[in-house]
Amino acid sequence: MKIAVVGLGYVGLPLAMALSQKFTVVGYDIDEQRVVELNEGLDSTNEFSSAEIKGAPISVITNDDKLLQDCVAFIVTVPTPITKDNTPDLSYLLAASATIGKYLKREDLVVYESTVYPGCTEEDCAPVLERVSGLQTDKDFYLGYSPERINPGDKSKPLVSIQKIIASKTSEGRALIKHVYESIITAGVYEAPSIKVAEAAKAVENAQRDINISFMNELALMFYKMNIDVHEVLKAAGTKWNFLPFKPGLVGGHCIGVDPHYLAWKAMQVGYIPKVILSGREVNEQMGIFLAEKMIAALAQKFGGEIKAKRVLILGFAFKPNCADTRNTKVIDVYHSLVKAGLLVDVYDPLVDAKKVSVEFGLQLTVQPLYPYDGIVLAVPHQIMLEAEDSAFASHELKISI
Ligand SMILES: NC(=O)c1ccc[n+]([C@@H]2O[C@H](COP(=O)([O-])OP(=O)(O)OC[C@H]3O[C@@H](n4cnc5c(N)ncnc54)[C@H](O)[C@@H]3O)[C@@H](O)[C@H]2O)c1
């Protein structure tokens, strides 16, 4: 079975590598630089070492779509971002569907792994596959959905160890998709009764996390005003057996802060305004500014109100600890707020791609912290950064986190 993985990012690369142990795999990505780097054994997402990439028997990694032509299964792992007004941006999904449509044959299988709203696979993607290929879904080719649940940066839960939800409408489609994933997922598969259920389940997993963190963030905002340490409150409350151990923090990235909008958008399309989901999003969006305000207040207290030109170090720029991904990072809000207050701000993150940060955020990361600083913001405390930091950091008296 020759399988194409379409989109070789955080989700597609590990999948292509795992599948290549059992199938012939074509890794396809439109990003030429990513393709060149992967062929050289370089993974800019920092998920795999050069030896791991070179050791995976992926038959070809390419940006030439012609190499998709004799594949019999296509798995789509392209981005699903939102636009500025929080509307789902399906452009990558639809473009990938059009590419696959060119090579789709009878009896082939197309599986979407990208996170979407319920209905997207059948109502938005399948029509593109049908239009371009001239074939009919569930009659000529099989359509499936299997959400990805990996957690980049967390080496303790590799792809194969996470149970995989799968769904397809026809029994032939279900048998095929089951065969593909059961071959690689040691944790097994869960057959959802429909593609819509599988799509909704994934969106809900991330929306639940977003809402739970938003409650913690609301507590952080409230208790800060009451001059009570929220972490001490959570520690005390956590001694009850059924108190959920969520923590306040910055919610950025491509998933937790984005997927709830997919669900909310779909809900609003059918006439329901999801108040809990949307208010959770609203709270989480404020936290970068809150963190900056906390630092500004602490500096004002330390220096008697005069904080202009004080030097502040922000530790971490990625959207979460131990990860190189900077998409939708909320640290940029912390940075802008501190600069706006007249502070001199250095941002240090040894994990992320400094060139990319410069292009995408107009921000030059500092190569090495230049102590002394008047205050340190622990924005995204990567493990390696904390371990490598010198005593100037460890003994610093003004370290601020949410
Ligand atoms: N990153 C995560 O933690 C994670 C976890 C679970 C699910 N997801 C979901 O998986 C999907 C992919 O996310 P990601 O983090 O891997 O994104 P990513 O940006 O890391 O990778 C996507 C890749 O797709 C490529 N691409 C874009 N359009 C393409 C096209 N038309 N044809 C071929 N390649 C194309 C891009 O160049 C990129 O390399 C999203 O829907 C996301 O929500 C992500």
The ligand as an ORCA input file, in Angstrom:
! r2SCAN-3c Opt
* xyz 0 1
  N       0.678     20.904     16.088
  C      -0.087     20.238     16.904
  O       0.184     20.105     18.076
  C      -1.345     19.553     16.409
  C      -1.892     18.499     17.169
  C      -3.030     17.891     16.717
  C      -3.644     18.339     15.560
  N      -3.115     19.380     14.853
  C      -3.787     19.788     13.634
  O      -3.093     19.200     12.541
  C      -3.094     20.090     11.417
  C      -1.658     20.378     11.002
  O      -1.011     21.064     12.039
  P       0.569     21.184     12.125
  O       0.862     21.728     13.467
  O       1.198     19.928     11.689
  O       0.840     22.297     11.023
  P       2.259     22.705     10.406
  O       2.143     24.104      9.935
  O       3.356     22.335     11.345
  O       2.413     21.745      9.153
  C       1.581     21.814      8.052
  C       2.411     21.555      6.819
  O       1.518     21.510      5.714
  C       2.153     22.123      4.614
  N       1.124     22.498      3.638
  C       0.308     23.568      3.636
  N      -0.513     23.518      2.577
  C      -0.211     22.384      1.894
  C      -0.707     21.790      0.708
  N      -1.706     22.337      0.024
  N      -0.135     20.645      0.288
  C       0.887     20.074      0.962
  N       1.399     20.599      2.109
  C       0.845     21.738      2.560
  C       2.915     23.288      5.210
  O       3.939     23.718      4.363
  C       3.421     22.674      6.520
  O       4.711     22.128      6.392
  C      -3.882     21.307     11.860
  O      -5.207     21.157     11.498
  C      -3.755     21.270     13.362
  O      -4.822     21.924     14.009
  C      -1.969     19.968     15.252
*
